[in-house]
Amino acid sequence: MNQSSIQSLTGYDLWQAGIQLFDYRQAANPIRAGLTEPIPLHQWSPELHASGPTAILPLDLSEQLGCPGPATSPALAAHFLRLLAGEGIKPSANATSSLFYVLSGSGQLLRPAIPGDSALELSWSSGDLFVLPAGPDPLLQAKTESILYWVHDGPLLTYLGVDANQPRFQASHYPSERLEAELQNLLADPSSARSNRLSILLAHEDLSASRTVTHTLWAMLGLVPDGASQPPHRHQSVALDLIVDCDPGCYTLVGKELDSDGRIRDAERIDWQAGGAFITPPGLWHGHVNESGRMARLLPIQDAGLHTYLRSLDIRFSGSNV
């Protein structure tokens, strides 16, 4: 019903304009083509950011999802940021959480002060990860040619029709040296040989209940050793996977069901590309495989902070220990 038709109604007619009633069996799960579009499997090549001018390069699936863009999932938007040496860029979003991972290069972040808080300054380099709460747009100034991966929760706020007007967590920096030291400690732990996942979760003491990097975002820096074939797992959060480093022969198997042996039935294979990214939709079984001859690294970003708060993450594993 259009707006002019609604304005001509009064009383009870106005209250009932546009209402619908459905048989539960036809409406209980509207996630299907033409209604609530399913989240698709999709992959982005590192060629997207390999050359060109300073730019923000969105990984946009909004047309497929039927939502305002840019959006990589209904709640999150991922981008590559390409910065030429000596140039700067101001990534802008109405978001409560912004996460940046430095794939390559070095530079500085500057963000103006806000009432009750001081200005932010940070020198960043390859392998660093940092998160920013709501506030003024930061300036990223590149010292050397740089590629960053940027994920924020703006699509969620667009759907809710709200503005991010106050910080919900503390800006934080996870230096590459500290992340690498933790990964090496994990590799040296004898119990790691019995685990199918060698990963560290990034968290903050102010988010002790969720153990996540922000109140909506979850971040994991993981290793997949040569010869590893992870038993499948699944969760109800979307995963925006950045491949930090790999050689050919690394891939992820994805599918809807497991067979009687705990393997993914009719699995689709996603071959990894160093510096590339792909999306793993919620609810699908998936496992990583490394047949490359060398250790691989990945960084999945999920909306699992939000799902943990809602108690809806429902992560499940098949087979081996976590």
N, C-alpha and C positions, 0 to 999 in steps of 0.2 A: 504494500500500500504506500503511495507516495505521500510527501509531506502535505501537499495541498488537500488531499483527501482526508488526512488525519485532522487537519485544522478545522474542517467542516463538521466534525463529529463533536458531540457533547455528552456529558453524563456517562452512563454505563456503556454506551457505544464506544466512547473514547477509550475506556479501560479495556475493552475487549478487542480493540482494533489489532489485527495481526496475530492473535493467539492461535495456536495449533494444538491438536491432540493426536498422538500416535499410538498405535499398538506397540507395546513394549518390544515384541519380537522383531519389528521392523526398524526400531530406532535405538535400541540399547547400545549398539556399537556402530556409530556412524563413520568410523575410520575406513573409508573406501573411496575409490575414485569418484569425483563429482560431489562429494560431501566434505568431510574432513580428510584432506589428501594425506596418504601415508608418507612418512619420511623416506626418501629414496636413498639407495646406495649411490654414492657419487665419489669421484676421484679427481684431484687437481694435480697437474704436472708441475714440476719445478720450473718448467719453461715459462710459466706465467710470470715469474719474477726474475728471470735470468738476464733480462736486458730492458732498456727503456729509460725514461726519465724518472725523477722522483714522483712517486704516486702511491695512493692507497688502492689496493687491488682486492675488492670484496669477493669472497667465495659465496656467491649468491644463488640460493635455490628458492627464492621467494615466489617465482612464477609457478614452479612445480608444487609448492606448498600452499599456494593460494593465500598468501599473506603479504603485508607491506614489506618492502625490502629496504636495504639489503638484509637478508636473513639466511643463515645456513641451516638452522633448525627453528622450530616455533619459538624457542626461548633465547637462542644464541646467534650471534653473527661473528664469523671468522674472516680475517683479512690477512693478506701479506702487505707489508709496508716496504717499499723499495726507496732507499735514500742514496743519492749520489753524494760523494765526499764534499763537505762544506755546505750542504744544503739542509733545509729543515722542513718539517711537516707538522701540522696540528691535527691529529686524529680526534674527531668530534663525535660524540654519541650521547643520547639521553639514556644513561646506563648507571646502575649502581655499582657495577664491577667491570673493570678493564684489566685484562692480563696481557702482558707482553713477554715474548720469548725471543731472544736475540740469536737468530740462526748464524749470522756472520756480521762482522764489522764492529764498530765502536762509535761512541758518541756521548751525548749528554741530554738529560731530561730537565726541563725547567717548567714549573707550574706556579702561577701566581698564588699569593696568599688569599685565604678566605676568612671571613669573620670567625675568630676563635681559634684559628690555626695559621701557622706560618707558611711561607712559600716552600716549595719542594725543589730540591736539586739532586741530581743523581748522575754519576758517570757510569755508563754501561758498556759491556763488551761481549764478545761471542760466548754463548752458553749461559748468560745471565737470564734470570726471569724476575719480573717485578709486576706488582699489582697496584692499582690505583682505585680508590673509592670515588663516589660522585664528587664533582667539583669542577673547577675551570678546566678548559681544554689544555692538555700539556703540549709543550713544544719539544719535539724530538729533533735534535741537531746532530747530524752525522759528522764524525771526525774522518772516518774512512767509509768507502762504499759499504752499505749495510742492508741486510734483509731481516725484518722482524715479523713475527707472527702475532697478531692481535685478535683477541676474542673478548667480546663483551655481551652483556645480557640485555641490550637495548630492545630486541624484538619482544621480550617478555613484558617490558614496560609499555611498549606500544600497544600490545594486546590489552593490557589492564587499563590503559588510558591515564597513566600517571606520569609525573615528572620526578626524576631523581634530584631531590633538593637538600639532602643531608648525607654525610658520609656514614656508612654502616660498619666500617672496619678501618684498620690502620694501613696506610700505604706501606708496602714491604718490598724488600729486595733480597733475592736469593742468589748470591754470587756463584758463578760457575765453579770456582775453586771449592766452595763448601759443598755444592751438589756432587762434584766429582769425588770428594773425599768420602762422602756418605755411600756412594755407589761402590767404591773400592772396599770400604768396610763390609758392605753387604756381600761382595764377592768372596771376601776372605772368611766369612762366617761359615763353619762346616755345615751348619744346618741348611744353608742355601742350596746345597747339592740335592736336597730332597724336595725342593720347592719348584713348582712350574712357573713361578713369576718372581723375577728379581727386579724390584721396583721400590722407589721411595715416594711417599705421599708428601706433598708440600702442605704445610698447615701453619697455624698461628695460635699462640696461647689464648688470644681473645675469642677464638672459635673452638674451644676445647670440646664442646658437645658434639660437633660435627667432624672435627679434625680435617677441615678443608681449608683451601687457600683463601677463599672469600666466603661470605655467607651464602652465595648462590653457586660459585664455581668450585670445581674439584680439579686438581692437577696431579699427574703422576709422571715421574721421569723413570722410564723403564729400560732394562737391558734384555735382549733376547740373544742368548749365546748361540754360537754355531752348533748345529745339530739339534737344537731345541724344537719340540713340537708340542705346544701347549694344549692340554685338555681344554675343551670349550668352556666358556662361561657366558652369562648373559646378565643384563640389568635393565631397568626401566628408564635410566638416564640415557640421553644421546651421547655419543662419543665423537668428538672432533679430533681426529688423530693426525698429529704432525710427525712425519718421519724425519728425525734429526740426522740419522746417519745409517747407511746400509750399503751393501753391495747387492747386485742381482742374485736372486735366489731366496730373498725374503718375501713372505706374503702372508696374508690373512685369509682364512676360510670363514665364510659367513653363511648361515642358513637358519631356517625356521624351526627345524626339528632335529632330534638326535635319534640314531638307530639304537638297537638293543645293546650294542657295544660301547655306547657313549660317544660315538663319532657323529659329526654333522651330516645329515642326510641331504643329498643333492646340493652340496656346498658350492657357493660362488667364490672364486678366487680373486683377491685383490693384490696384485703385485706391487711391492713397495718401490718407491723412487725417493732417493735422498733429497730432502728439501721439498718434497711433495706432501700432499695431505689427502685424507679421505674421511668420509662420514660413516659411522656405524649406527644404524637406526636402533632405537630402544627395542628390547624384547627379543632380539635375534641372537642366537648362539654364535660365538666367534672364538677363534684361537689363532695365535701367531705361530708361524713356522719359519725357521732359519736354516736354509741349505746352502748358504753363500760361502762358507769357509771363514767367516769373520763375525765378530760381535756386532749386533745392530742395536740402535737406540731409537726410542719413540717417546712422544709426549702426548698422551691423550688428555684433552680438556673436556669436562662433562658438566652438565647442570646438576650434578649429584649433590652439591651443597643444598640446593633447593629440595631435591628429592629426599635427602636425609632428614631435613626439617619436617617434611610432610610424612615421613615414615613410609615412603612408597618406592624406595630404591630397589628392593627385592633382588639383590645380587645373588646369583646361584652359580655353582661350579659343578663340573662333571669330572669324575675321576680323581686326579691327584690332589695333593695338598696345595694350599694357597702359598 
